[in-house]
Amino acid sequence: MRHIAAIGAVALSLASPAAASQWKLISAGRDDAGHYLIFGDRESIKVTAPKMRRMWIVMVRAHPSKLGDVSTKQLDEIDCGQDRVRSLSINAASETGEILYSKSEVGEWQLVPPDTYGQSEEHAACVGFPQSSFTLDDPIVQGRRLLLGEDPLSGPAH
């Protein structure tokens, strides 16, 4: 039970600096570490040039990644005209809330492949957010369903 509470606490601690944030689910998936959820902050989207956006995102993992983080918060720059994205700042935290790494430097542009969370992020920033009912403080984000092996969007795993 402590593991469940820790994921929620870490995610909320990474997301809390922006008081007026509206964290909404933009993607869910699975990688080598297991299930994850990606949230975007609708209020943080800034238009920096025609077809250019900046947006904060939070990734919440059910299990630690290879680097040991269960949540990350990052500021990304999205090029809506060229279908590419780059990171400007990233902070990653462990289950206990310890900051494992923090980096504030402009990353290399990466093309956004189809059917990835990058494509969902680009769509949210450039076109609009999906009609999701999940927010960052919902119980699902705190790990309850993820840790039970349930798909966050379709229910129990089979």
C-alpha positions in Angstrom: 0.0 0.0 0.0 2.9 2.3 0.6 4.0 1.8 -3.0 0.6 3.0 -4.2 0.7 6.1 -2.1 4.3 6.9 -3.0 3.5 7.0 -6.8 0.6 9.4 -6.2 2.7 11.6 -3.9 5.6 11.8 -6.2 3.5 12.6 -9.2 1.7 15.3 -7.3 4.9 16.7 -5.9 6.4 17.0 -9.4 3.3 18.6 -10.7 2.5 21.0 -7.8 4.6 24.1 -8.7 2.0 25.4 -11.2 -0.9 26.2 -9.0 -3.4 26.7 -11.8 -2.3 23.6 -13.7 -4.9 21.5 -15.4 -3.2 18.1 -15.9 -5.2 16.0 -18.3 -4.5 12.5 -19.5 -3.1 12.6 -23.1 -1.7 9.1 -23.5 -1.3 5.7 -21.8 0.9 2.9 -22.7 3.4 0.2 -21.8 7.1 0.0 -22.1 9.9 -2.2 -20.6 9.1 -0.9 -17.1 5.3 -1.6 -17.4 2.3 0.7 -17.7 2.6 4.5 -17.8 0.3 7.5 -18.1 1.2 10.8 -19.7 -0.5 14.0 -18.6 -0.3 17.4 -20.2 -0.9 20.8 -18.5 -3.4 22.6 -20.7 -2.7 25.9 -19.0 1.1 25.7 -19.6 0.8 25.7 -23.4 2.7 28.7 -24.8 2.8 29.7 -28.5 6.4 30.7 -29.1 6.2 31.2 -32.9 3.8 30.2 -35.6 3.3 26.4 -35.3 5.6 26.2 -32.3 4.4 25.3 -28.8 5.8 24.7 -25.3 4.0 22.4 -22.9 4.7 20.7 -19.5 4.0 17.0 -19.3 4.1 14.5 -16.5 4.8 10.7 -16.9 3.6 8.5 -14.1 4.9 4.9 -14.1 3.4 1.8 -12.3 7.0 0.5 -11.8 10.4 2.2 -11.7 12.2 2.6 -15.1 15.7 1.3 -15.6 16.9 4.6 -14.1 14.7 4.1 -11.0 12.2 6.9 -11.7 8.5 6.5 -11.3 7.5 9.9 -12.4 9.0 12.7 -14.6 8.0 16.2 -15.3 9.3 17.9 -18.4 9.0 21.0 -20.5 8.8 20.1 -24.2 8.9 22.2 -27.3 6.7 21.0 -30.1 7.1 22.0 -33.8 3.5 21.5 -35.1 4.6 22.1 -38.7 7.4 19.6 -38.8 6.0 16.9 -36.5 9.0 17.0 -34.1 9.6 17.5 -30.4 12.5 18.3 -28.1 13.0 18.5 -24.4 13.9 21.8 -22.7 13.8 20.6 -19.1 13.3 17.4 -17.2 13.1 16.3 -13.6 12.7 12.6 -12.5 11.8 11.3 -9.1 12.0 7.9 -7.3 9.2 6.3 -5.4 10.3 8.1 -2.3 10.2 11.5 -4.0 14.0 11.8 -4.3 15.0 13.7 -7.4 17.1 11.3 -9.4 18.1 13.7 -12.1 17.3 17.1 -13.3 18.4 18.6 -16.6 17.7 22.0 -18.2 19.2 22.1 -21.6 17.8 22.2 -25.1 17.6 18.6 -26.5 17.9 17.5 -30.1 14.8 17.6 -32.3 13.2 14.2 -32.5 10.7 13.2 -35.2 7.3 12.2 -33.8 6.5 8.6 -34.8 2.9 7.6 -35.4 1.0 5.9 -32.6 3.3 7.0 -29.8 2.9 9.2 -26.7 4.9 11.8 -28.6 2.1 12.0 -31.2 -0.5 12.3 -28.5 1.6 15.1 -26.9 1.9 16.9 -30.3 -1.9 16.6 -30.9 -2.7 18.0 -27.4 -0.4 21.0 -27.9 -1.1 21.7 -31.5 -4.7 20.7 -32.1 -6.3 20.2 -28.6 -6.6 17.8 -25.7 -8.5 14.6 -25.9 -11.9 14.3 -24.2 -10.4 12.5 -21.2 -12.0 12.3 -17.8 -8.8 11.4 -16.0 -6.8 14.0 -14.2 -3.5 13.8 -12.3 -5.2 13.5 -8.9 -7.5 10.7 -9.8 -7.0 7.4 -8.0 -5.9 5.7 -11.2 -2.9 7.9 -11.3 -1.9 7.0 -7.8 -1.3 3.5 -9.1 -4.2 1.5 -7.8 -5.4 0.0 -11.1 -1.9 0.1 -12.7 -0.3 -1.9 -9.9 -3.1 -4.5 -10.2 -2.1 -5.1 -13.8 -5.2 -3.4 -15.2 -5.0 -1.4 -18.4 -5.8 2.2 -17.5 -8.2 2.7 -20.4 -9.9 -0.7 -20.8 -10.0 -2.4 -17.5 -8.5 -5.6 -16.1 -5.7 -7.4 -18.1 -6.6 -10.7 -19.5 
